[in-house]
Amino acid sequence: MDYPVKKLLSEFDAVCVSGGSRIPRDLKIEGRQLGGIYFAMDYLAQSNKRVAGQKIPEDKFIDARGKKVWLSAAEIPAPTAWARQNRQGAKSVVQIEVIA
């Protein structure tokens, strides 16, 4: 759908343009190499494939069910991942925002 810029600017007080990236920003922190740490977009992409009925190999399967989850994500992936982890039955989800 096209939405003319002039109309957008005349109808709203503020305009925020943001974009996502499939290239994650890795954190250089102690313990980053440990197991059980995933990028939000990889988790969400896999979860979407599962919902679509695709089979995920067990050694690649990412599931929040019954787990205490610490979520560090920015912008769109954060609330989407948070909601998905809760729907999967995570024991708890703590979200920390990362602002670039």
LUMKESE-124055 format. One record per residue: residue number from 1; residue in one letter; chain; x, y, z of N, C-alpha, C in turn. Coordinates in Angstrom, 3 decimals, decimal comma, m for minus. Layout:
N
resi NUM resn a chain A n_east X n_north Y n_up Z ca_east X ca_north Y ca_up Z c_east X c_north Y c_up Z .
...
//
This chain:
100
resi 1 resn m chain A n_east 0,835 n_north m1,171 n_up 0,000 ca_east 0,000 ca_north 0,000 ca_up 0,000 c_east 0,887 c_north 1,244 c_up 0,000 .
resi 2 resn d chain A n_east 0,619 n_north 2,152 n_up m0,884 ca_east 1,336 ca_north 3,424 ca_up m0,917 c_east 0,644 c_north 4,414 c_up 0,008 .
resi 3 resn y chain A n_east 1,443 n_north 5,167 n_up 0,745 ca_east 0,925 ca_north 6,200 ca_up 1,624 c_east 1,769 c_north 7,434 c_up 1,369 .
resi 4 resn p chain A n_east 1,221 n_north 8,455 n_up 0,739 ca_east 2,025 ca_north 9,631 ca_up 0,374 c_east 2,682 c_north 10,285 c_up 1,590 .
resi 5 resn v chain A n_east 3,933 n_north 10,668 n_up 1,439 ca_east 4,688 ca_north 11,288 ca_up 2,528 c_east 4,008 c_north 12,559 c_up 3,005 .
resi 6 resn k chain A n_east 3,521 n_north 13,380 n_up 2,100 ca_east 2,856 ca_north 14,629 ca_up 2,489 c_east 1,641 c_north 14,344 c_up 3,374 .
resi 7 resn k chain A n_east 0,884 n_north 13,318 n_up 3,022 ca_east m0,290 ca_north 12,956 ca_up 3,820 c_east 0,143 c_north 12,443 c_up 5,194 .
resi 8 resn l chain A n_east 1,164 n_north 11,622 n_up 5,211 ca_east 1,687 ca_north 11,080 ca_up 6,462 c_east 2,112 c_north 12,210 c_up 7,398 .
resi 9 resn l chain A n_east 2,875 n_north 13,149 n_up 6,861 ca_east 3,379 ca_north 14,258 ca_up 7,672 c_east 2,269 c_north 15,208 c_up 8,113 .
resi 10 resn s chain A n_east 1,209 n_north 15,320 n_up 7,318 ca_east 0,114 ca_north 16,217 ca_up 7,695 c_east m0,832 c_north 15,578 c_up 8,707 .
resi 11 resn e chain A n_east m0,887 n_north 14,261 n_up 8,761 ca_east m1,835 ca_north 13,573 ca_up 9,642 c_east m1,249 c_north 13,149 c_up 10,983 .
resi 12 resn f chain A n_east 0,090 n_north 13,147 n_up 11,096 ca_east 0,712 ca_north 12,675 ca_up 12,333 c_east 1,677 c_north 13,720 c_up 12,878 .
resi 13 resn d chain A n_east 1,837 n_north 13,727 n_up 14,198 ca_east 2,753 ca_north 14,655 ca_up 14,853 c_east 4,201 c_north 14,195 c_up 14,751 .
resi 14 resn a chain A n_east 4,401 n_north 12,905 n_up 14,646 ca_east 5,753 ca_north 12,362 ca_up 14,562 c_east 5,743 c_north 11,143 c_up 13,657 .
resi 15 resn v chain A n_east 6,841 n_north 10,914 n_up 12,998 ca_east 6,996 ca_north 9,758 ca_up 12,119 c_east 8,284 c_north 9,051 c_up 12,509 .
resi 16 resn c chain A n_east 8,199 n_north 7,758 n_up 12,752 ca_east 9,375 ca_north 6,962 ca_up 13,097 c_east 9,547 c_north 5,901 c_up 12,023 .
resi 17 resn v chain A n_east 10,693 n_north 5,886 n_up 11,400 ca_east 10,993 ca_north 4,892 ca_up 10,380 c_east 12,069 c_north 3,970 c_up 10,953 .
resi 18 resn s chain A n_east 11,771 n_north 2,690 n_up 10,983 ca_east 12,769 ca_north 1,745 ca_up 11,492 c_east 12,800 c_north 0,526 c_up 10,587 .
resi 19 resn g chain A n_east 13,892 n_north m0,137 n_up 10,613 ca_east 14,048 ca_north m1,332 ca_up 9,794 c_east 14,732 c_north m2,431 c_up 10,584 .
resi 20 resn g chain A n_east 14,486 n_north m3,627 n_up 10,210 ca_east 15,092 ca_north m4,754 ca_up 10,893 c_east 16,218 c_north m5,335 c_up 10,065 .
resi 21 resn s chain A n_east 16,928 n_north m6,247 n_up 10,665 ca_east 18,045 ca_north m6,883 ca_up 9,983 c_east 18,110 c_north m8,342 c_up 10,380 .
resi 22 resn r chain A n_east 18,389 n_north m9,183 n_up 9,430 ca_east 18,610 ca_north m10,611 ca_up 9,736 c_east 20,030 c_north m10,852 c_up 10,221 .
resi 23 resn i chain A n_east 20,859 n_north m9,812 n_up 10,200 ca_east 22,235 ca_north m9,939 ca_up 10,684 c_east 22,255 c_north m9,492 c_up 12,144 .
resi 24 resn p chain A n_east 22,434 n_north m10,428 n_up 13,083 ca_east 22,371 ca_north m10,060 ca_up 14,496 c_east 23,607 c_north m9,299 c_up 14,962 .
resi 25 resn r chain A n_east 23,414 n_north m8,547 n_up 16,020 ca_east 24,537 ca_north m7,864 ca_up 16,666 c_east 24,928 c_north m8,725 c_up 17,860 .
resi 26 resn d chain A n_east 26,056 n_north m9,359 n_up 17,756 ca_east 26,521 ca_north m10,242 ca_up 18,823 c_east 27,075 c_north m9,412 c_up 19,974 .
resi 27 resn l chain A n_east 26,897 n_north m9,909 n_up 21,172 ca_east 27,437 ca_north m9,237 ca_up 22,348 c_east 28,746 c_north m9,910 c_up 22,751 .
resi 28 resn k chain A n_east 29,754 n_north m9,126 n_up 22,918 ca_east 31,068 ca_north m9,638 ca_up 23,333 c_east 31,106 c_north m9,660 c_up 24,860 .
resi 29 resn i chain A n_east 30,463 n_north m10,676 n_up 25,441 ca_east 30,383 ca_north m10,777 ca_up 26,891 c_east 30,848 c_north m12,148 c_up 27,355 .
resi 30 resn e chain A n_east 31,260 n_north m12,202 n_up 28,601 ca_east 31,711 ca_north m13,460 ca_up 29,186 c_east 30,575 c_north m14,485 c_up 29,131 .
resi 31 resn g chain A n_east 30,888 n_north m15,685 n_up 28,710 ca_east 29,911 ca_north m16,765 ca_up 28,654 c_east 29,123 c_north m16,828 c_up 27,360 .
resi 32 resn r chain A n_east 29,384 n_north m15,934 n_up 26,426 ca_east 28,614 ca_north m15,902 ca_up 25,175 c_east 28,689 c_north m17,224 c_up 24,417 .
resi 33 resn q chain A n_east 29,782 n_north m17,937 n_up 24,568 ca_east 29,993 ca_north m19,176 ca_up 23,818 c_east 29,242 c_north m20,369 c_up 24,440 .
resi 34 resn l chain A n_east 28,608 n_north m20,187 n_up 25,579 ca_east 27,907 ca_north m21,286 ca_up 26,238 c_east 26,680 c_north m21,720 c_up 25,454 .
resi 35 resn g chain A n_east 26,233 n_north m22,920 n_up 25,672 ca_east 25,050 ca_north m23,435 ca_up 24,992 c_east 23,780 c_north m22,756 c_up 25,484 .
resi 36 resn g chain A n_east 22,722 n_north m22,820 n_up 24,700 ca_east 21,441 ca_north m22,271 ca_up 25,088 c_east 21,294 c_north m20,786 c_up 24,825 .
resi 37 resn i chain A n_east 22,229 n_north m20,196 n_up 24,074 ca_east 22,162 ca_north m18,782 ca_up 23,729 c_east 21,891 c_north m18,682 c_up 22,236 .
resi 38 resn y chain A n_east 20,795 n_north m17,992 n_up 21,877 ca_east 20,371 ca_north m17,919 ca_up 20,489 c_east 20,088 c_north m16,481 c_up 20,098 .
resi 39 resn f chain A n_east 20,199 n_north m16,188 n_up 18,836 ca_east 19,790 ca_north m14,887 ca_up 18,321 c_east 18,272 c_north m14,893 c_up 18,167 .
resi 40 resn a chain A n_east 17,629 n_north m13,765 n_up 18,514 ca_east 16,164 ca_north m13,679 ca_up 18,496 c_east 15,593 c_north m14,010 c_up 17,125 .
resi 41 resn m chain A n_east 16,184 n_north m13,478 n_up 16,061 ca_east 15,633 ca_north m13,712 ca_up 14,728 c_east 15,775 c_north m15,174 c_up 14,302 .
resi 42 resn d chain A n_east 16,842 n_north m15,854 n_up 14,728 ca_east 16,978 ca_north m17,286 ca_up 14,434 c_east 15,880 c_north m18,070 c_up 15,150 .
resi 43 resn y chain A n_east 15,635 n_north m17,696 n_up 16,404 ca_east 14,579 ca_north m18,334 ca_up 17,185 c_east 13,210 c_north m18,106 c_up 16,532 .
resi 44 resn l chain A n_east 12,931 n_north m16,859 n_up 16,153 ca_east 11,634 ca_north m16,541 ca_up 15,560 c_east 11,445 c_north m17,209 c_up 14,203 .
resi 45 resn a chain A n_east 12,492 n_north m17,230 n_up 13,383 ca_east 12,398 ca_north m17,876 ca_up 12,069 c_east 12,103 c_north m19,363 c_up 12,244 .
resi 46 resn q chain A n_east 12,807 n_north m20,012 n_up 13,180 ca_east 12,559 ca_north m21,434 ca_up 13,414 c_east 11,147 c_north m21,661 c_up 13,946 .
resi 47 resn s chain A n_east 10,717 n_north m20,807 n_up 14,847 ca_east 9,378 ca_north m20,945 ca_up 15,410 c_east 8,310 c_north m20,805 c_up 14,330 .
resi 48 resn n chain A n_east 8,498 n_north m19,865 n_up 13,408 ca_east 7,557 ca_north m19,709 ca_up 12,291 c_east 7,530 c_north m20,952 c_up 11,418 .
resi 49 resn k chain A n_east 8,686 n_north m21,556 n_up 11,182 ca_east 8,742 ca_north m22,785 ca_up 10,387 c_east 7,988 c_north m23,904 c_up 11,089 .
resi 50 resn r chain A n_east 8,141 n_north m23,992 n_up 12,412 ca_east 7,431 ca_north m25,023 ca_up 13,174 c_east 5,928 c_north m24,828 c_up 13,077 .
resi 51 resn v chain A n_east 5,476 n_north m23,573 n_up 13,217 ca_east 4,036 ca_north m23,277 ca_up 13,113 c_east 3,513 c_north m23,646 c_up 11,728 .
resi 52 resn a chain A n_east 4,351 n_north m23,496 n_up 10,712 ca_east 3,967 ca_north m23,835 ca_up 9,334 c_east 4,022 c_north m25,341 c_up 9,074 .
resi 53 resn g chain A n_east 4,437 n_north m26,115 n_up 10,076 ca_east 4,454 ca_north m27,568 ca_up 9,942 c_east 5,775 c_north m28,169 c_up 9,519 .
resi 54 resn q chain A n_east 6,812 n_north m27,351 n_up 9,376 ca_east 8,122 ca_north m27,890 ca_up 9,007 c_east 8,748 c_north m28,605 c_up 10,202 .
resi 55 resn k chain A n_east 9,398 n_north m29,690 n_up 9,924 ca_east 10,088 ca_north m30,453 ca_up 10,971 c_east 11,472 c_north m29,857 c_up 11,194 .
resi 56 resn i chain A n_east 11,835 n_north m29,673 n_up 12,459 ca_east 13,144 ca_north m29,150 ca_up 12,835 c_east 13,936 c_north m30,299 c_up 13,458 .
resi 57 resn p chain A n_east 15,171 n_north m30,530 n_up 12,993 ca_east 15,981 ca_north m31,588 ca_up 13,594 c_east 16,147 c_north m31,350 c_up 15,099 .
resi 58 resn e chain A n_east 16,079 n_north m32,420 n_up 15,871 ca_east 16,128 ca_north m32,293 ca_up 17,327 c_east 17,368 c_north m31,555 c_up 17,828 .
resi 59 resn d chain A n_east 18,520 n_north m31,742 n_up 17,170 ca_east 19,738 ca_north m31,068 ca_up 17,626 c_east 19,731 c_north m29,572 c_up 17,313 .
resi 60 resn k chain A n_east 18,763 n_north m29,089 n_up 16,509 ca_east 18,634 ca_north m27,664 ca_up 16,161 c_east 17,408 c_north m27,021 c_up 16,817 .
resi 61 resn f chain A n_east 16,599 n_north m27,825 n_up 17,485 ca_east 15,321 ca_north m27,404 ca_up 18,042 c_east 15,523 c_north m26,403 c_up 19,191 .
resi 62 resn i chain A n_east 14,890 n_north m25,215 n_up 19,095 ca_east 14,942 ca_north m24,194 ca_up 20,142 c_east 13,542 c_north m24,095 c_up 20,740 .
resi 63 resn d chain A n_east 13,400 n_north m24,388 n_up 22,022 ca_east 12,090 ca_north m24,375 ca_up 22,659 c_east 12,201 c_north m23,756 c_up 24,051 .
resi 64 resn a chain A n_east 11,299 n_north m22,844 n_up 24,370 ca_east 11,322 ca_north m22,152 ca_up 25,655 c_east 10,510 c_north m22,869 c_up 26,731 .
resi 65 resn r chain A n_east 9,797 n_north m23,923 n_up 26,355 ca_east 8,904 ca_north m24,604 ca_up 27,296 c_east 9,617 c_north m24,993 c_up 28,591 .
resi 66 resn g chain A n_east 9,061 n_north m24,492 n_up 29,706 ca_east 9,568 ca_north m24,853 ca_up 31,031 c_east 10,885 c_north m24,195 c_up 31,412 .
resi 67 resn k chain A n_east 11,393 n_north m23,292 n_up 30,577 ca_east 12,698 ca_north m22,685 ca_up 30,835 c_east 12,549 c_north m21,268 c_up 31,375 .
resi 68 resn k chain A n_east 13,550 n_north m20,835 n_up 32,139 ca_east 13,661 ca_north m19,444 ca_up 32,559 c_east 14,458 c_north m18,749 c_up 31,460 .
resi 69 resn v chain A n_east 13,845 n_north m17,781 n_up 30,789 ca_east 14,436 ca_north m17,159 ca_up 29,609 c_east 14,873 c_north m15,728 c_up 29,928 .
resi 70 resn w chain A n_east 16,081 n_north m15,380 n_up 29,509 ca_east 16,582 ca_north m14,015 ca_up 29,569 c_east 16,666 c_north m13,543 c_up 28,135 .
resi 71 resn l chain A n_east 15,907 n_north m12,518 n_up 27,796 ca_east 15,800 ca_north m12,040 ca_up 26,424 c_east 16,451 c_north m10,678 c_up 26,306 .
resi 72 resn s chain A n_east 17,457 n_north m10,597 n_up 25,473 ca_east 18,109 ca_north m9,329 ca_up 25,174 c_east 17,952 c_north m9,107 c_up 23,682 .
resi 73 resn a chain A n_east 17,049 n_north m8,219 n_up 23,316 ca_east 16,778 ca_north m7,980 ca_up 21,899 c_east 16,371 c_north m6,537 c_up 21,715 .
resi 74 resn a chain A n_east 16,440 n_north m6,080 n_up 20,504 ca_east 16,106 ca_north m4,688 ca_up 20,215 c_east 14,944 c_north m4,614 c_up 19,233 .
resi 75 resn e chain A n_east 14,138 n_north m3,601 n_up 19,396 ca_east 13,057 ca_north m3,256 ca_up 18,493 c_east 12,091 c_north m4,401 c_up 18,250 .
resi 76 resn i chain A n_east 11,766 n_north m4,696 n_up 17,021 ca_east 10,693 ca_north m5,628 ca_up 16,688 c_east 10,918 c_north m7,047 c_up 17,211 .
resi 77 resn p chain A n_east 12,126 n_north m7,623 n_up 17,143 ca_east 12,255 ca_north m9,005 ca_up 17,623 c_east 11,941 c_north m9,175 c_up 19,105 .
resi 78 resn a chain A n_east 12,167 n_north m8,155 n_up 19,930 ca_east 12,007 ca_north m8,312 ca_up 21,371 c_east 10,582 c_north m8,665 c_up 21,786 .
resi 79 resn p chain A n_east 9,591 n_north m7,834 n_up 21,491 ca_east 8,246 ca_north m8,203 ca_up 21,940 c_east 7,700 c_north m9,442 c_up 21,237 .
resi 80 resn t chain A n_east 8,097 n_north m9,648 n_up 20,005 ca_east 7,647 ca_north m10,838 ca_up 19,274 c_east 8,219 c_north m12,096 c_up 19,918 .
resi 81 resn a chain A n_east 9,512 n_north m12,075 n_up 20,228 ca_east 10,142 ca_north m13,230 ca_up 20,886 c_east 9,553 c_north m13,439 c_up 22,273 .
resi 82 resn w chain A n_east 9,337 n_north m12,339 n_up 23,005 ca_east 8,763 ca_north m12,435 ca_up 24,346 c_east 7,399 c_north m13,131 c_up 24,295 .
resi 83 resn a chain A n_east 6,552 n_north m12,695 n_up 23,379 ca_east 5,224 ca_north m13,292 ca_up 23,250 c_east 5,313 c_north m14,761 c_up 22,855 .
resi 84 resn r chain A n_east 6,197 n_north m15,071 n_up 21,912 ca_east 6,335 ca_north m16,460 ca_up 21,439 c_east 6,834 c_north m17,364 c_up 22,570 .
resi 85 resn q chain A n_east 7,795 n_north m16,891 n_up 23,359 ca_east 8,321 ca_north m17,702 ca_up 24,460 c_east 7,251 c_north m17,959 c_up 25,509 .
resi 86 resn n chain A n_east 6,422 n_north m16,975 n_up 25,774 ca_east 5,323 ca_north m17,175 ca_up 26,712 c_east 4,315 c_north m18,173 c_up 26,169 .
resi 87 resn r chain A n_east 3,989 n_north m18,083 n_up 24,875 ca_east 3,061 ca_north m19,052 ca_up 24,276 c_east 3,629 c_north m20,465 c_up 24,296 .
resi 88 resn q chain A n_east 4,959 n_north m20,586 n_up 24,191 ca_east 5,577 ca_north m21,913 ca_up 24,232 c_east 5,591 c_north m22,490 c_up 25,642 .
resi 89 resn g chain A n_east 5,265 n_north m21,682 n_up 26,629 ca_east 5,204 ca_north m22,183 ca_up 27,993 c_east 6,479 c_north m21,982 c_up 28,789 .
resi 90 resn a chain A n_east 7,198 n_north m20,900 n_up 28,516 ca_east 8,390 ca_north m20,599 ca_up 29,305 c_east 7,985 c_north m20,415 c_up 30,763 .
resi 91 resn k chain A n_east 8,849 n_north m20,851 n_up 31,665 ca_east 8,590 ca_north m20,683 ca_up 33,097 c_east 8,573 c_north m19,202 c_up 33,447 .
resi 92 resn s chain A n_east 9,515 n_north m18,444 n_up 32,885 ca_east 9,554 ca_north m16,987 ca_up 33,048 c_east 10,366 c_north m16,393 c_up 31,910 .
resi 93 resn v chain A n_east 10,080 n_north m15,126 n_up 31,592 ca_east 10,836 ca_north m14,405 ca_up 30,556 c_east 11,172 c_north m13,034 c_up 31,105 .
resi 94 resn v chain A n_east 12,476 n_north m12,730 n_up 31,173 ca_east 12,953 ca_north m11,418 ca_up 31,572 c_east 13,526 c_north m10,768 c_up 30,326 .
resi 95 resn q chain A n_east 13,026 n_north m9,576 n_up 30,000 ca_east 13,467 ca_north m8,891 ca_up 28,789 c_east 14,321 c_north m7,684 c_up 29,141 .
resi 96 resn i chain A n_east 15,486 n_north m7,586 n_up 28,526 ca_east 16,385 ca_north m6,448 ca_up 28,648 c_east 16,487 c_north m5,813 c_up 27,267 .
resi 97 resn e chain A n_east 16,191 n_north m4,528 n_up 27,156 ca_east 16,271 ca_north m3,839 ca_up 25,865 c_east 17,714 c_north m3,433 c_up 25,562 .
resi 98 resn v chain A n_east 18,126 n_north m3,625 n_up 24,341 ca_east 19,421 ca_north m3,186 ca_up 23,851 c_east 19,164 c_north m2,076 c_up 22,857 .
resi 99 resn i chain A n_east 19,610 n_north m0,885 n_up 23,163 ca_east 19,410 ca_north 0,253 ca_up 22,280 c_east 20,736 c_north 0,590 c_up 21,609 .
resi 100 resn a chain A n_east 20,696 n_north 0,675 n_up 20,289 ca_east 21,936 ca_north 0,950 ca_up 19,532 c_east 22,323 c_north 2,396 c_up 19,648 .
//
